[in-house]
Amino acid sequence: MRSILFISLSFLFSVSQAQPPAPAPEPSPKDQAVVPKPPGEEVKSDQAVTSEPPVDPPTNSLSDPQGVQHHLIRQLVVFPMQVDPSLQEAAEKAWWKVREELTEGRRFLIASKQFMTRKDVFHPRTAISPADAVLLGKHLEADGLILLTLEDRTLNLRAFSGQTGILLYDKGIRLSQNVPLKEQLEPSSKKLVDDFLATTPYQGFTLLDPLMNKVVFDEGKKQMAKVDAGTKTAIGKGDPVQWLAIKEAPPVYQDNRNFVVVAEGVVNDIQNGVIIVEVKRYKNMDYIQERSLVRFPKEAQRLSENDLLPNSRNGLTTEIVIAEMRAAQTEADQHKPLVATGMSLGTMLALLLLAF
């Protein structure tokens, strides 16, 4: 009988060891992060700095070592426009209009004129290099920089990342020959900034829950996350939600091929302006971090229906790629298979002991 019992226990042990191995984890954004060079080292403005040698990645690859992962643009600096003295008053009104449009709905935080004056940067800039953009971003603690320029009756708006210096947005409006310039600067500036807002691929970002000290947390059988999308949106319960990974290929915001959906969910509730999202599936949970980029497809569609510039949709006709994902699981659900296996083996062992 002891021999039979020993054989039975050996069989159970071999069954438990024969469980299929856990699938290899998806690569996390941390594994793909760009390693910046220390201050003082030269970085070419047109070459991304990476931690691994360049390869030929597939289209829209999240692990593309040639593309820096784009981060949230939240704090912006808007530089004034360089114009003739006769247009100075109109240019200042245009600057205030751009600030007003960007701050409406609390989507962006904009540096004040007083702050820029104190930092000695409140003066026009007609151009900016990637290296200067990074230096200004650090000096002003800004995620992004916006330049308004008037060049031969064309009003341009260019946006740069204050973190990497890369060009995010670059469009212009040809002003009419039949209308005085001073009458066109303010309305044309508003049209440009509205187009910038509609072109920006994300409308919100993930928050860290201050009580749980987590970004994704369990609520019963669901995994939840909190998102800030400002106060002027048409987002409602049940609306789809997407987390984006964005590759920095300039101009970043003007080509859907730079974007990949890495997690999805639905709006569960809205509390005091904070959107509570039920996470449904994800490529890797590491893509949902504090300040991760969040897209609301219905809100993006609403913004795109505004009176945009004629060429605004040229780069946005391609559908956004959706990565392969797995269903979201709570922490308890993730441990269930192990617990169930342990209980089953324990039950079989008890029955064998009783039989002998």
For each residue, the residues with C-beta under 8 A, 3 or more apart:
1: 4 5 356
2: 5 6
3: 6 7
4: 1 7 8 356
5: 1 2 8 9 352 353 356
6: 2 3 9 10
7: 3 4 10 11
8: 4 5 11 12 352
9: 5 6 12 13 349 352
10: 6 7 13 14
11: 7 8 14 15
12: 8 9 15 16 345 348 349
13: 9 10 16 17
14: 10 11 17 18
15: 11 12 18 345
16: 12 13 19 341 345
17: 13 14
18: 14 15
19: 16 341
20:
21:
22:
23:
24:
25: 28 284
26: 283 284
27: 31 32 62 63 284
28: 25 31 32 284 286 287
29: 32 33 62 69 245 284 286 287 289
30: 33 286
31: 27 28 63
32: 27 28 29 62 63 65 69
33: 29 30 51 69
34: 48 49 50 51 68 69
35: 49 50 51
36: 49
37: 41 43 49
38: 41
39:
40:
41: 37 38
42:
43: 37 47 49 131
44: 47
45: 129 130 131 165
46: 130
47: 43 44
48: 34 65 66 67 68 248
49: 34 35 36 37 43 68
50: 34 35 53 54 65 66
51: 33 34 35 65
52: 55 65
53: 50 65
54: 50 65 66
55: 52 65
56:
57: 61 63 64 65 66
58: 61
59: 257
60: 247 257 260 321
61: 57 58 64
62: 27 29 32 245 247 260 262 283 323
63: 27 31 32 57
64: 57 61 67 247
65: 32 48 50 51 52 53 54 55 57
66: 48 50 54 57
67: 48 64 247 248 249 258
68: 34 48 49 164 166 247 248
69: 29 32 33 34 245 246 247 248
70: 161 246 247 248 252 258 293
71: 143 161 163 291 293
72: 143 202 205 291 292 293
73: 76 108 143 144 159 161 168 200
74: 108 109 143 205 291
75: 108 109 110 111 141 142 143 144
76: 73 102 108 109 110 111 142 143 144 145 146
77: 110 111 116 121 136 140 142 144 145 146 162
78: 95 98 99 102 110 111 146 148
79: 121 122 123 124 125 145 146 147 148
80: 91 92 95 122 123 124 148
81: 91 94 95 124 148 149 150 185
82: 124 125 126 149 150
83: 87 88 90 91 124 150 185
84: 87 88
85: 88
86: 182
87: 83 84 90 91 150 181 182 185
88: 83 84 85 91 92
89: 92 93 182
90: 83 87 93 94 181 182 183 185 186
91: 80 81 83 87 88 94 95 148 150 185
92: 80 88 89 95 96
93: 89 90 96 97 185 186
94: 81 90 91 97 98 148 185 186 188 189
95: 78 80 81 91 92 98 99 148 189
96: 92 93 99 100
97: 93 94 100 101 186 189 190 193
98: 78 94 95 101 102 146 148 157 189 190 192 193
99: 78 95 96 102 103 110
100: 96 97 103 104
101: 97 98 104 190 193 194 197
102: 76 78 98 99 107 108 110 193 197
103: 99 100 106 107 108 109 110
104: 100 101 107 232
105: 230 231 232 233
106: 103 230 231 232
107: 102 103 104 197 203 229 230 232
108: 73 74 75 76 102 103
109: 74 75 76 103
110: 75 76 77 78 99 102 103
111: 75 76 77 78 115 116 140 142
112: 115 116
113: 116 117 122
114: 117 118
115: 111 112 118 119 140
116: 77 111 112 113 119 121 122 140
117: 113 114 120 122
118: 114 115
119: 115 116 122 139 140
120: 117
121: 77 79 116 136 139 140
122: 79 80 113 116 117 119
123: 79 80
124: 79 80 81 82 83
125: 79 82 128 147
126: 82 147 149 151
127: 147 149
128: 125 132 133 136 145 147 158 160
129: 45 132 133 165
130: 45 46 133 134 160 164 165 166
131: 43 45 134 135 165
132: 128 129 135 136 165
133: 128 129 130 136 137 145 160 161 162 165
134: 130 131 137 138 162 163 164 165
135: 131 132 138 139
136: 77 121 128 132 133 139 140 142 145 162
137: 133 134 140 141 142 143 144 145 161 162 163 165
138: 134 135 141 162
139: 119 121 135 136
140: 77 111 115 116 119 121 136 137 162
141: 75 137 138
142: 75 76 77 111 136 137 145 162
143: 71 72 73 74 75 76 137 161 162 163
144: 73 75 76 77 137 159 160 161 162 168
145: 76 77 79 128 133 136 137 142 159 160 162
146: 76 77 78 79 98 157 158 159 160 196
147: 79 125 126 127 128 156 157 158 159 160
148: 78 79 80 81 91 94 95 98 155 156 157 189 192
149: 81 82 126 127 155 156 158
150: 81 82 83 87 91 153 154 155 156 181 185
151: 126 154 156 172
152:
153: 150 174 175 177 181
154: 150 151 172 173 174 175
155: 148 149 150 172 173 175 184 185 188 189 192
156: 147 148 149 150 151 170 171 172 192
157: 98 146 147 148 169 170 171 172 189 192 193 196
158: 128 146 147 149 167 169 170
159: 73 144 145 146 147 167 168 169 170 196 253
160: 128 130 133 144 145 146 147 165 166 167 168
161: 70 71 73 133 137 143 144 164 165 166 168 248 252
162: 77 133 134 136 137 138 140 142 143 144 145 165
163: 71 134 137 143
164: 68 130 134 161 248
165: 45 129 130 131 132 133 134 137 160 161 162
166: 68 130 160 161 248 250 252
167: 158 159 160 170 250 251 252
168: 73 144 159 160 161 250 251 252 253
169: 157 158 159 196 199 200 251 252 253 254
170: 156 157 158 159 167 251 254
171: 156 157 192 195 196 254 309 311 312
172: 151 154 155 156 157 192
173: 154 155 188 191 192 309
174: 153 154
175: 153 154 155 179 181 184 188
176: 179 184
177: 153
178:
179: 175 176 183 184
180: 183 184
181: 87 90 150 153 175 184 185
182: 86 87 89 90 185
183: 90 179 180
184: 155 175 176 179 180 181 187 188
185: 81 83 87 90 91 93 94 150 155 181 182 188 189
186: 90 93 94 97 189 190
187: 184 190 191
188: 94 155 173 175 184 185 191 192
189: 94 95 97 98 148 155 157 185 186 192 193
190: 97 98 101 186 187 193 194
191: 173 187 188 194 195 307 309
192: 98 148 155 156 157 171 172 173 188 189 195 196 309
193: 97 98 101 102 157 189 190 196 197
194: 101 190 191 197 198 306 307 308
195: 171 191 192 198 199 308 309 312
196: 146 157 159 169 171 192 193 199 200 253
197: 101 102 107 193 194 200 303
198: 194 195 300 303 304 306 308 312
199: 169 195 196 253 254 308 312 316
200: 73 169 196 197 203 253
201: 244 246 253 256 258 259 293 295 300
202: 72 205 244 246 293 294 295
203: 107 200 229 230 233 294 295 296 299 300 303
204: 227 228 229 230 275 294 295 296
205: 72 74 202 227 228 291 292 293 294
206: 215 225 226 227 243 288 289 290 291 292 294
207: 215 225 226 227 228 274 290
208: 213 214 215 290
209: 212 213 214 215 217 226
210: 213
211:
212: 209 217
213: 208 209 210
214: 208 209 217
215: 206 207 208 209 225 226 288 289 290 292
216: 223 224 225 279 285 288
217: 209 212 214 223 224 225
218: 222 223 224 330 331 332
219: 222 223 224
220:
221: 330 333
222: 218 219 268 278 279 328 330
223: 216 217 218 219 278 279 328 329 330
224: 216 217 218 219 268 276 277 278 279
225: 206 207 215 216 217 265 276 277 279 288
226: 206 207 209 215 274 275 276 277
227: 204 205 206 207 241 274 275 276 277 294
228: 204 205 207 273 274 275
229: 107 203 204 233 235 275 294 296 299
230: 105 106 107 203 204 233 273
231: 105 106 273
232: 104 105 106 107
233: 105 203 229 230 296 299
234: 298 299 302
235: 229 239 267 270 275 296 298 299
236: 239 267 270
237: 267 268 269 270
238: 266 267
239: 235 236 266 267 296 297 298 299
240: 264 265 266 296 297 298
241: 227 264 265 266 267 275 277 294 295 296
242: 261 263 264 294 295 296 297 320
243: 206 261 262 263 264 282 287 288 292 293 294 295
244: 201 202 259 260 261 262 293 294 295 320
245: 29 62 69 259 260 262 287 293 323
246: 69 70 201 202 252 258 259 260 293
247: 60 62 64 67 68 69 70 252 258 259 260
248: 48 67 68 69 70 161 164 166 252 258
249: 67 252 255 257 258
250: 166 167 168
251: 167 168 169 170 254 255
252: 70 161 166 167 168 169 246 247 248 249 255 258
253: 159 168 169 196 199 200 201
254: 169 170 171 199 251 314 315 316
255: 249 251 252 258 315 316 318
256: 201 259 315 316 317 318 319 320
257: 59 60 249 318 321
258: 67 70 201 246 247 248 249 252 255
259: 201 244 245 246 247 256 320 321
260: 60 62 244 245 246 247 320 321 322 323
261: 242 243 244 264 295 320 321 322 323
262: 62 243 244 245 282 283 284 287 323 325
263: 242 243 279 281 282 283 287 288 325
264: 240 241 242 243 261 279 280 281 282 322 325
265: 225 240 241 277 278 279 280 328
266: 238 239 240 241 277 278 280
267: 235 236 237 238 239 241 270 275 276 277 278
268: 222 224 237 276 277 278
269: 237 275 276
270: 235 236 237 267 273 274 275 276
271: 274 276
272:
273: 228 230 231 270
274: 207 226 227 228 270 271
275: 204 226 227 228 229 235 241 267 269 270
276: 224 225 226 227 267 268 269 270 271
277: 224 225 226 227 241 265 266 267 268 294
278: 222 223 224 265 266 267 268
279: 216 222 223 224 225 263 264 265 282 288 328
280: 264 265 266 327 328
281: 263 264 325 326 327 328
282: 243 262 263 264 279 285 287 288 325 326 328
283: 26 62 262 263 287 323 324 325 326
284: 25 26 27 28 29 262 287
285: 216 282 288
286: 28 29 30 289
287: 28 29 243 245 262 263 282 283 284 292
288: 206 215 216 225 243 263 279 282 285 292
289: 29 206 215 286 292
290: 206 207 208 215
291: 71 72 74 205 206
292: 72 205 206 215 243 287 288 289
293: 70 71 72 201 202 205 243 244 245 246
294: 202 203 204 205 206 227 229 241 242 243 244 277
295: 201 202 203 204 241 242 243 244 261 300
296: 203 204 229 233 235 239 240 241 242 299 300
297: 239 240 242 300 301
298: 234 235 239 240 301 302
299: 203 229 233 234 235 239 296 302 303
300: 198 201 203 295 296 297 303 304
301: 297 298 304 305
302: 234 298 299 305
303: 197 198 203 299 300 306
304: 198 300 301 308 313 316
305: 301 302
306: 194 198 303
307: 191 194
308: 194 195 198 199 304 312 313
309: 171 173 191 192 195 312
310:
311: 171 314
312: 171 195 198 199 308 309 316
313: 304 308 316 317
314: 254 311 317
315: 254 255 256 318
316: 199 254 255 256 304 312 313
317: 256 313 314
318: 255 256 257 315
319: 256
320: 242 244 256 259 260 261
321: 60 257 259 260 261
322: 260 261 264 325
323: 62 245 260 261 262 283
324: 283
325: 262 263 264 281 282 283 322
326: 281 282 283
327: 280 281
328: 222 223 265 279 280 281 282
329: 223 333 334
330: 218 221 222 223 333 334
331: 218 334 335
332: 218 335 336
333: 221 329 330 336
334: 329 330 331
335: 331 332 338 339
336: 332 333 339 340
337: 340 341
338: 335 341 342
339: 335 336 342 343
340: 336 337 343 344
341: 16 19 337 338 344 345
342: 338 339 345 346
343: 339 340 346 347
344: 340 341 347 348
345: 12 15 16 341 342 348 349
346: 342 343 349 350
347: 343 344 350 351
348: 12 344 345 351 352
349: 9 12 345 346 352 353
350: 346 347 353 354
351: 347 348 354 355
352: 5 8 9 348 349 355 356
353: 5 349 350 356
354: 350 351
355: 351 352
356: 1 4 5 352 353
